[in-house]
């Protein structure tokens, strides 16, 4: 269990680095575009690159946010229950979340394949959409690994 958790944690950290790189890149791109516009030379396609970068940032940050429990968690209702009931609730919510992320990831892979087959690209820079969709699908499946790790922690008594 401990080895699995370390692998999932390192994978989440690696994905966080990708999200961080994408964030820094779109920040510099936006600043460069604004400065370029001041001198009459805007960067063509900045809007679509920033949009795709935003998708990468959000998708690749989900696993580490979940791992660190950085998301909004309303637990005042659950805190009233016994330890066993809390564990059951945590496991049930994680199982439901796994089903949700598997469904989303699978559908993103289907969409990505359709984008690939049709050759769908952005209007200005002609960047392919399928790469982003595949990336988001992978993020969903890695989020499932984080949720499985949470279930293992709950069962092992190491959660919370």
C-alpha positions in Angstrom: 0.0 0.0 0.0 2.8 2.4 0.9 4.6 1.9 -2.4 1.4 2.4 -4.4 0.8 5.7 -2.4 4.3 6.9 -3.2 3.9 6.2 -6.9 0.5 8.0 -7.0 2.0 10.9 -5.1 5.0 11.3 -7.4 2.7 11.0 -10.4 0.5 13.8 -9.0 3.5 16.0 -8.3 4.8 15.4 -11.9 1.4 16.5 -13.2 1.5 19.5 -10.9 4.8 20.5 -12.5 3.2 20.3 -16.0 0.3 22.5 -14.8 2.7 24.9 -13.2 4.8 25.1 -16.4 1.6 25.7 -18.4 0.5 28.5 -16.0 3.9 30.3 -16.2 3.9 29.9 -20.0 0.4 31.4 -20.5 1.3 34.2 -18.1 4.4 35.1 -20.1 2.5 34.7 -23.3 -0.2 37.1 -22.1 2.3 39.7 -21.0 4.2 39.4 -24.3 0.9 39.8 -26.2 0.0 42.9 -24.2 3.4 44.5 -24.8 3.3 43.5 -28.4 -0.1 45.1 -28.8 1.4 48.4 -27.4 3.9 48.4 -30.3 1.4 47.2 -32.9 2.6 43.6 -33.0 0.2 41.3 -31.1 0.9 37.6 -30.9 -1.5 35.8 -33.2 -3.5 33.0 -31.5 -2.9 34.1 -27.9 -6.5 33.7 -26.9 -6.8 30.1 -28.1 -3.4 29.1 -26.6 -4.4 30.6 -23.3 -7.7 28.7 -23.5 -6.0 25.4 -24.2 -3.4 26.2 -21.5 -6.2 26.8 -19.0 -7.6 23.3 -19.7 -4.1 21.8 -19.1 -3.7 23.7 -15.9 -7.1 22.7 -14.5 -6.9 19.1 -15.6 -3.3 18.4 -14.5 -3.8 20.1 -11.1 -6.8 18.0 -10.1 -4.8 14.9 -8.8 -2.4 16.9 -6.6 -5.2 19.1 -5.3 -7.1 15.9 -4.3 -4.0 14.3 -2.9 -3.3 17.3 -0.7 -7.1 17.8 0.0 -6.9 21.3 -1.3 -10.5 21.3 -2.5 -13.4 22.6 -0.7 -14.6 20.0 1.8 -17.7 20.6 3.8 -17.5 18.2 6.7 -19.5 19.8 9.5 -22.3 17.3 8.8 -20.1 14.2 8.6 -18.2 15.1 11.8 -21.2 14.2 13.9 -21.0 10.6 12.9 -18.9 7.8 14.4 -15.5 6.9 13.0 -17.0 3.8 11.2 -19.8 5.8 9.7 -17.3 8.5 8.5 -15.2 5.8 6.9 -18.2 4.3 5.1 -19.2 7.8 3.8 -15.6 8.5 2.7 -15.4 5.2 0.9 -18.9 5.6 -0.8 -18.1 9.1 -2.0 -14.7 8.0 -3.4 -16.3 5.0 -5.2 -18.9 7.4 -6.7 -16.1 9.8 -7.7 -14.1 7.0 -9.3 -17.2 6.1 -11.4 -17.6 9.7 -12.4 -13.9 10.2 -13.4 -13.8 6.9 -15.3 -16.9 8.0 -17.2 -15.5 11.5 -17.9 -12.1 10.1 -18.9 -13.6 7.5 -21.2 -15.7 10.1 -22.9 -12.8 12.4 -23.3 -10.9 9.6 -25.0 -13.8 9.1 -27.3 -14.0 12.8 -28.1 -10.2 13.0 -28.6 -10.4 10.1 -31.1 -13.2 11.9 -32.9 -11.1 15.1 -33.0 -8.2 13.1 -34.3 -10.2 11.4 -37.1 -11.8 14.7 -38.2 -8.7 16.7 -37.9 -10.3 19.3 -35.7 -7.9 22.2 -34.9 -8.0 25.7 -33.5 -8.9 28.5 -35.9 -5.8 30.7 -35.8 -2.8 28.5 -34.9 -4.2 25.2 -36.2 -3.4 23.5 -33.0 -5.0 20.0 -32.7 -7.7 19.6 -30.1 -7.2 15.9 -29.7 -4.0 16.3 -27.7 -5.7 18.3 -25.0 -8.7 16.0 -24.9 -6.4 12.9 -24.5 -4.4 14.8 -21.8 -7.6 15.6 -19.9 -8.7 12.0 -20.1 -5.4 10.8 -18.7 -5.8 13.3 -15.8 -9.2 11.8 -15.0 -7.7 8.3 -14.9 -4.9 9.4 -12.6 -7.5 11.1 -10.4 -9.0 7.7 -10.0 -5.7 6.4 -8.8 -5.7 9.1 -6.1 -9.2 8.2 -5.1 -8.2 4.5 -4.8 -5.3 5.6 -2.6 -7.8 7.5 -0.4 -9.9 4.4 -0.1 -6.9 2.4 0.9 -6.0 5.0 3.5 -9.6 4.9 4.9 -9.5 1.1 5.2 -6.0 1.3 6.8 -7.1 3.9 9.3 -4.7 6.5 8.0 -7.2 8.9 6.4 -7.7 12.2 8.2 
